Amino acid sequence: MTLTDRGALPLCRRTLLRLAAMSALTSLAAMPAAADPAADGGWGATLMTTAGTPLGGEMLKGKPYALYFGYLSCPDVCPTTLADLTLVLAQLDGSSLRDAARDFRVYFVSLDPERDSPAQLKTYLEDNFDHRIIGLTGSAAAIATVARTFRAVYKRTGSGPSYAITHTASTFLVDRNGRLVSKMPHGGGLERKFEQLTALMAD
Amino acid sequence: MTLRNIAFSALAAAVLATPAMSPTPAVADDITKGDIVITDPWARATPKGAAVAGGFMQITNKGSTPDALIGGTMPLAGRFEVHEMKMDGDVMKMRPVLGGLAIPPGGSVVLKPGSYHVMFMELKEPLVEGTTLTGTLTFEKAGTVEVKYPVRALAATGSTPSGHPTGAPEHKGH
């Protein structure tokens, strides 16, 4: 049966089944290969700290941590999230969880390797925010793999040198077993963030 | 001129010549240009090394014809754009507002964090809390107007209806 005008002609059952099978296969092919950190806590790829050392999720198993995807030219969500995290970490320093807080790390993964050099990322974080927030960079492929592990999405918008990157604004919380246990949504006040980090560290 | 006139003139001159004694306020005055009124313009401090900064305000169109914000300038920025931000699930989507930000007749548009804002891009230096920046805004009908933006804290979210900002430094006494 030839379909010269899809909208007008009714599809026969065989064609419908074929189309359904094709779309199922296509969507399976498009699905991420792996999601959630692996059993060993790994992210599926290794990134690099701004100190130049390699870092993967499997190296972090045993201690909880937070991870955030952003970029330095981000106008709103990234600086405000980093500022909030800085404040909450200071609050935790004054709480009964101060020892756990001292060892806690937040990993800021740059989604913008083209513009964010490790040196710039290091300076930006050290000049402005808590030193427990560590910058991570990597190849575009490695970053994509790690983002997929956390089901974080990102997309370049706009054109020219001042492009922006739309991205997941939540901070990911991973427990000491390397399991992604919760997300801290963007905004919403410090109290909630303090509660979530307390729950993560006290676990 | 009579002595009285000279005295009055001298007094008037003295009063007019007295410089403003108040420090840089954290809340700027309303700005009017034609039918457009700009209320509570402010900018947010940036981390050192930031490439972009945000400006916020309320724009009211007191006229009976539509107007639109079509551009602006800021000396310490190489580029100016108007953007809209919107949360879609846990993704913050941002897009430039093309063709100008419409300000409907008799209506207001609020530019605030997480929503519409003006973007100062290609920053030459960071925005420092407590300072005031002077830039311009251009409207399709009302034309170009100078705007002063007091710079508030990096994590400031905006001001209360009374005009007192949250997270901003107190007025310094003297």
Interface residues (C-beta under 8 A of the other chain):
Chain A: L72 S73 C74 P75 D76 V77 P79 T80 L82 A83 D84 L87 Q120 T123 Y124 D127 N128 F129 V153 T157 G158 S162 A164 T166 H167 T168 A169 S170 K183 P185 H186 G187
Chain B: T46 P47 K48 G49 A50 A51 V52 A53 G54 R79 H83 M85 M87 D90 V91 M92 K93 M94 R95 P96 P113 G114 H117 M119 M121 E122 L154 A155
